[in-house]
Amino acid sequence: TTMMRAVIKDCYAHLLSWLRTASPGSLLGTGVLGLALMAAGYNWLRHFGRGNQRQRGPRPAASGQRTVSGPEWQAAGGASANTGKREPQASQQAGTTPLARSVRSRLSGVRKVTISVAGVLFEEQHAHQLSVGATVLPEVVPIMLEFAQVVDCYLLAHVVDDVGQAAVTGALEASGLIGSGLGQIPAHKLLLCSTQVGKVSMVRQLEPELHIDAESSTIHELKRFMPQLVHIVCPGQTLSASGAPNVGQATGFAAWLGLAEE
């Protein structure tokens, strides 16, 4: 094919030379034929060149370079397309501390938890006390930060007025329990109500696998509907036999997790 291509090119060149030097009379008889041959030769050469290029295939990538095709282009700018977002470093170390292991053991099979904050997260045990102030128990902060990484957690607060609402919200934000960071509970998952009946209704609507509360009347109302309840018995109160297999009792969050003595 190389020799044929050379012959055609040579004939093509001679034809062009003859057409330039021939007399007008001779051009009249051969002009049409010459133009046709020129066009045919030109088209053949173009077609021949494209055919060879297709047979050779695409140019190989230069040394040290990598071709990217298909969906893989999405990963060219950084992380692999199959890995998605990078996991936070803290999650890679999950379960390595006694607290993390205890939380994960207690919450095995649990996806959603509701917690009544009075007497569980706060020193204040009753709704009217929250109108004076709200104090987060220091020992519950690391527990809750671990909780929020394991389950879908909602906080419930029974308050009697706007002052109590502001006190609860401010205390939770100041302690770092509410926010958008790792282990924090989003602000929209803090639910406020003005009555104990309203709190019971919210728990039933959320349908958690576990509810934690320091109010015995709430535990009594919910034990017919919830798979698992934990009654946190506040200081000054005594443990009592609940008589229900789905109700557990503890003197505090840490005690329930087995991290402190009853």
Secondary structure in CASP SS format (residue, H / E / C, confidence):
PFRMAT SS
TARGET T0000
AUTHOR 0000-0000-0000
METHOD secondary structure of the structure
MODEL  1
T C 1.00
T H 1.00
M H 1.00
M H 1.00
R H 1.00
A H 1.00
V H 1.00
I H 1.00
K H 1.00
D H 1.00
C H 1.00
Y H 1.00
A H 1.00
H H 1.00
L H 1.00
L H 1.00
S H 1.00
W H 1.00
L H 1.00
R H 1.00
T H 1.00
A C 1.00
S C 1.00
P H 1.00
G H 1.00
S H 1.00
L H 1.00
L H 1.00
G H 1.00
T H 1.00
G H 1.00
V H 1.00
L H 1.00
G H 1.00
L H 1.00
A H 1.00
L H 1.00
M H 1.00
A H 1.00
A H 1.00
G H 1.00
Y H 1.00
N H 1.00
W H 1.00
L H 1.00
R H 1.00
H H 1.00
F H 1.00
G H 1.00
R H 1.00
G H 1.00
N H 1.00
Q H 1.00
R H 1.00
Q H 1.00
R H 1.00
G C 1.00
P C 1.00
R C 1.00
P C 1.00
A C 1.00
A C 1.00
S C 1.00
G C 1.00
Q C 1.00
R C 1.00
T C 1.00
V C 1.00
S C 1.00
G H 1.00
P H 1.00
E H 1.00
W H 1.00
Q H 1.00
A H 1.00
A C 1.00
G C 1.00
G C 1.00
A C 1.00
S C 1.00
A C 1.00
N C 1.00
T C 1.00
G C 1.00
K C 1.00
R C 1.00
E C 1.00
P C 1.00
Q H 1.00
A H 1.00
S H 1.00
Q H 1.00
Q C 1.00
A C 1.00
G C 1.00
T C 1.00
T C 1.00
P H 1.00
L H 1.00
A H 1.00
R H 1.00
S H 1.00
V H 1.00
R H 1.00
S H 1.00
R H 1.00
L C 1.00
S C 1.00
G C 1.00
V C 1.00
R C 1.00
K E 1.00
V E 1.00
T E 1.00
I E 1.00
S E 1.00
V C 1.00
A C 1.00
G C 1.00
V C 1.00
L C 1.00
F E 1.00
E C 1.00
E C 1.00
Q C 1.00
H C 1.00
A H 1.00
H H 1.00
Q H 1.00
L H 1.00
S C 1.00
V C 1.00
G C 1.00
A C 1.00
T C 1.00
V E 1.00
L C 1.00
P C 1.00
E C 1.00
V H 1.00
V H 1.00
P H 1.00
I H 1.00
M H 1.00
L H 1.00
E H 1.00
F H 1.00
A H 1.00
Q H 1.00
V H 1.00
V C 1.00
D E 1.00
C E 1.00
Y E 1.00
L E 1.00
L E 1.00
A E 1.00
H E 1.00
V C 1.00
V C 1.00
D C 1.00
D H 1.00
V H 1.00
G H 1.00
Q H 1.00
A H 1.00
A H 1.00
V H 1.00
T H 1.00
G H 1.00
A H 1.00
L H 1.00
E H 1.00
A H 1.00
S H 1.00
G C 1.00
L C 1.00
I E 1.00
G C 1.00
S C 1.00
G C 1.00
L C 1.00
G C 1.00
Q C 1.00
I E 1.00
P C 1.00
A H 1.00
H H 1.00
K H 1.00
L E 1.00
L E 1.00
L E 1.00
C E 1.00
S C 1.00
T C 1.00
Q H 1.00
V H 1.00
G H 1.00
K H 1.00
V H 1.00
S H 1.00
M H 1.00
V H 1.00
R H 1.00
Q H 1.00
L H 1.00
E C 1.00
P C 1.00
E C 1.00
L E 1.00
H E 1.00
I E 1.00
D E 1.00
A C 1.00
E C 1.00
S H 1.00
S H 1.00
T H 1.00
I H 1.00
H H 1.00
E H 1.00
L H 1.00
K C 1.00
R C 1.00
F C 1.00
M C 1.00
P C 1.00
Q E 1.00
L E 1.00
V E 1.00
H E 1.00
I E 1.00
V C 1.00
C C 1.00
P C 1.00
G C 1.00
Q C 1.00
T C 1.00
L C 1.00
S C 1.00
A C 1.00
S C 1.00
G C 1.00
A C 1.00
P C 1.00
N C 1.00
V E 1.00
G E 1.00
Q E 1.00
A E 1.00
T C 1.00
G C 1.00
F H 1.00
A H 1.00
A H 1.00
W H 1.00
L C 1.00
G C 1.00
L C 1.00
A C 1.00
E C 1.00
E C 1.00
END
